[in-house]
Amino acid sequence: MEDEYVNLLFVDNYEPQRNLAESVLEGEDHIDLDTASTLGEAEQKLLDGEYDAVVSNNNMDGSNNAADLLEEIEQSEKDIPFYIHTCNNISQLDLTPDDYSNCVVDYFQKDGLKSLQQIAEKTIECTNYKLPNINSQTP
C-alpha cells in the first residue's frame, strides 16, 4: 500500500522557526511539508498547489496577520483546516467567532518542539490520517 501524506503549508516570516518546523515536521510520517516566509508567498502557493492544512504565524509582514491569509482561504472556498501558531495569547488574535466556525481549527502557543509535535498530531487527526504515537516506546 502506498504511503499517504498530508500536504501541509507552514507559514512563518521568522527563518529559525521555519527551519525548526522543517526539521521536526519533515521527520514525521505522513507529512509532506512546504513552507512560505510571507503571506504573499503563501497565497501564491495556495493558488498553485493542493494543501490539506495550513499553519500560519499570526504576526507577519508588518500589518498583515493570519486573519488576512484566513480571509484569502475563505474567499477561495477551499475547505482547508487552518491553524495559528503564535507567541500571542489567544485573546490578542485578530479573529472573529465566525473565523473559528468557518476555518480555524486550532491555535497553538509557540513552544518549540512541543507545539510542533502537537501541530503534527492535530493535522493528521483532522485530515483523517493516523499519526503513529510519537511518544511510544518499543520494548
C-alpha positions in Angstrom: 0.0 0.0 0.0 1.3 3.4 -1.0 2.0 5.8 1.9 -0.4 8.7 2.1 0.7 12.1 3.1 -0.8 15.3 4.4 0.3 18.2 2.3 1.0 20.9 5.0 1.8 24.5 4.3 3.7 26.1 7.2 3.9 30.0 7.0 6.3 32.0 9.2 8.4 35.0 8.5 11.0 34.0 11.1 13.6 31.8 9.4 14.7 29.9 12.5 11.1 29.0 13.2 10.7 27.7 9.6 13.9 25.7 10.0 12.8 24.2 13.2 9.4 23.3 11.7 11.2 21.7 8.7 13.4 19.6 11.0 10.5 18.4 13.2 7.6 18.1 10.7 9.6 16.7 7.8 10.6 13.9 10.2 7.0 12.9 10.9 5.5 10.1 9.0 2.7 11.1 6.7 3.5 14.8 6.4 4.7 16.4 3.2 5.8 19.9 4.3 6.0 23.1 2.3 7.0 26.5 3.8 6.4 30.1 3.0 8.1 33.1 4.5 5.4 35.8 3.6 1.7 35.9 3.3 2.0 36.7 -0.4 4.1 33.6 -1.0 1.6 31.5 1.0 -1.3 32.9 -1.1 0.5 32.1 -4.3 1.3 28.6 -3.1 -2.3 28.1 -2.1 -3.4 29.2 -5.6 -0.8 26.9 -7.4 -1.0 23.8 -5.2 -3.2 21.5 -3.2 -2.8 21.6 0.6 -4.6 19.6 3.2 -3.9 22.1 6.0 -2.2 25.4 6.7 -0.3 26.5 9.8 0.4 30.2 10.0 2.3 32.5 12.3 -0.1 35.3 13.4 2.1 38.4 13.0 3.5 38.6 9.5 4.7 41.2 7.1 4.2 44.3 9.2 0.4 44.9 9.3 -0.6 41.6 7.8 -1.5 38.7 10.0 -3.0 35.2 10.0 -6.5 36.7 9.6 -5.5 38.1 6.2 -4.4 34.7 5.0 -7.5 33.1 6.5 -9.7 35.5 4.6 -7.9 34.5 1.3 -8.6 30.9 2.0 -12.2 31.5 2.8 -12.7 33.6 -0.4 -11.1 30.8 -2.4 -13.8 28.5 -1.0 -11.2 25.8 -0.2 -12.1 23.7 2.8 -8.7 23.6 4.5 -8.0 23.3 8.2 -6.2 26.4 9.4 -4.0 26.5 12.5 -2.5 29.6 14.1 1.0 29.2 15.6 1.8 32.2 17.6 3.6 33.8 20.6 0.4 35.8 21.3 -2.3 34.9 23.7 -5.5 33.8 22.0 -7.3 36.9 23.2 -4.7 39.0 21.2 -5.6 37.4 17.9 -7.5 39.4 15.3 -10.2 36.8 14.7 -13.9 36.8 14.9 -16.1 33.9 16.2 -17.1 33.3 12.6 -13.4 32.6 11.8 -13.4 29.8 14.3 -16.6 28.2 13.0 -15.6 28.6 9.3 -12.0 27.5 9.0 -9.8 28.0 12.1 -9.4 24.6 13.7 -7.0 25.4 16.5 -4.4 27.8 17.8 -1.0 26.7 19.2 1.2 28.8 21.5 4.7 28.6 20.2 6.6 26.3 22.4 9.4 24.8 20.3 9.3 21.1 19.7 6.2 20.6 21.9 3.9 22.8 19.8 5.2 21.5 16.5 4.5 17.9 17.6 1.0 19.0 18.6 0.6 20.5 15.2 1.7 17.3 13.6 -0.8 15.3 15.6 -3.7 17.6 15.1 -3.0 17.9 11.3 -3.0 14.2 10.9 -6.1 13.8 13.1 -8.1 16.5 11.2 -7.2 15.2 7.8 -8.3 11.6 8.6 -4.8 10.1 8.7 -3.4 8.3 11.7 -0.1 9.5 13.1 2.0 6.9 14.9 2.3 7.7 18.6 5.4 9.9 18.7 5.8 9.0 22.4 5.5 5.3 22.1 8.5 3.2 23.1 9.3 -0.2 21.6 10.3 -2.8 24.2 
